[in-house]
Amino acid sequence: MNHLPSLPYPEDEKPKLVKLGDLFRDWHQHFADNEHALEKHKADEMVFDGFYPHYFHQQKKILFVGKESRQISGSNYMDIIYDAYRNGKYIGDQHLNANWFHKRLIYIAYGLNNGMPQWQDIPTADKIGDTFGDADGLSFAFMNISKLSNESDNYVADMPVIRVAHTLSTQGRNFIQEEVEELEPDIIITMFPEDMLNLLDSLGPLTLIHESEMANSYWLQCGCRRVLLVNTAHFAYGKRDDIDGFYAPICDAIRLSGMECAPVG
């Protein structure tokens, strides 16, 4: 189990990485001390996440919040996905350009950091991946609300395990909120369905801005900062169109908030 990834971070991001590592070690110890509450799982099965290199250099620091990792128990999420974006270009047996979840992460993060261009004008995910995490490339932060991996072959989220992990992560000390505050995002994009909306509060105090069929937006109190949070469907949901189901509603929520995403250059 690796608390922190082995990635090429610039020197000015390493102090933040150390703070995140301290948080993750405390989190793991909390799970170990209360392992009986994890039922069939162990603390050493935790999967840690965080931010990719040069995240803190982005025009807009985007934090995506998902549900759970899959079949990587005890590994570091960032190491695995960084290598897939940069080198392998595959997520499991799917090419990066065909994987709904990761393609949408990359496209949306790129769009929000480049003036919200038309979807069709965004480079392909594998092309963006060539320089992902470089000084002149794209980067973002990613965390799952559950630090336990779904090891089943069933692609349906393991809600009982998610809730067990979430409960323990917020019991006595809210590690989830602390991770969000350490990452200092400018925009948070969550992917929680109706039956998970009650978990949003663990990210911090929320004030609803706008509700729509495709995305709800909130102000999240993140430490002493107010951060825009947009909740939409899970990016792996294939019944929604890339543009009308995800990109356009997120861009609309940003415009409605008054936040600017100015073009680069």
Secondary structure as UniProt FT lines:
FT   HELIX           11..13
FT   HELIX           14..33
FT   HELIX           35..38
FT   TURN            39..40
FT   HELIX           43..45
FT   STRAND          50..51
FT   TURN            53..54
FT   HELIX           55..57
FT   STRAND          62..66
FT   TURN            73..74
FT   HELIX           77..83
FT   HELIX           84..88
FT   STRAND          90..91
FT   TURN            92..93
FT   STRAND          94..95
FT   HELIX           96..98
FT   HELIX           100..112
FT   TURN            113..115
FT   HELIX           119..121
FT   HELIX           125..129
FT   TURN            130..133
FT   TURN            135..136
FT   STRAND          141..144
FT   HELIX           159..169
FT   HELIX           175..183
FT   STRAND          187..190
FT   HELIX           194..203
FT   STRAND          206..210
FT   STRAND          215..222
FT   TURN            223..224
FT   STRAND          225..232
FT   TURN            235..236
FT   TURN            238..239
FT   HELIX           243..247
FT   HELIX           248..257
//
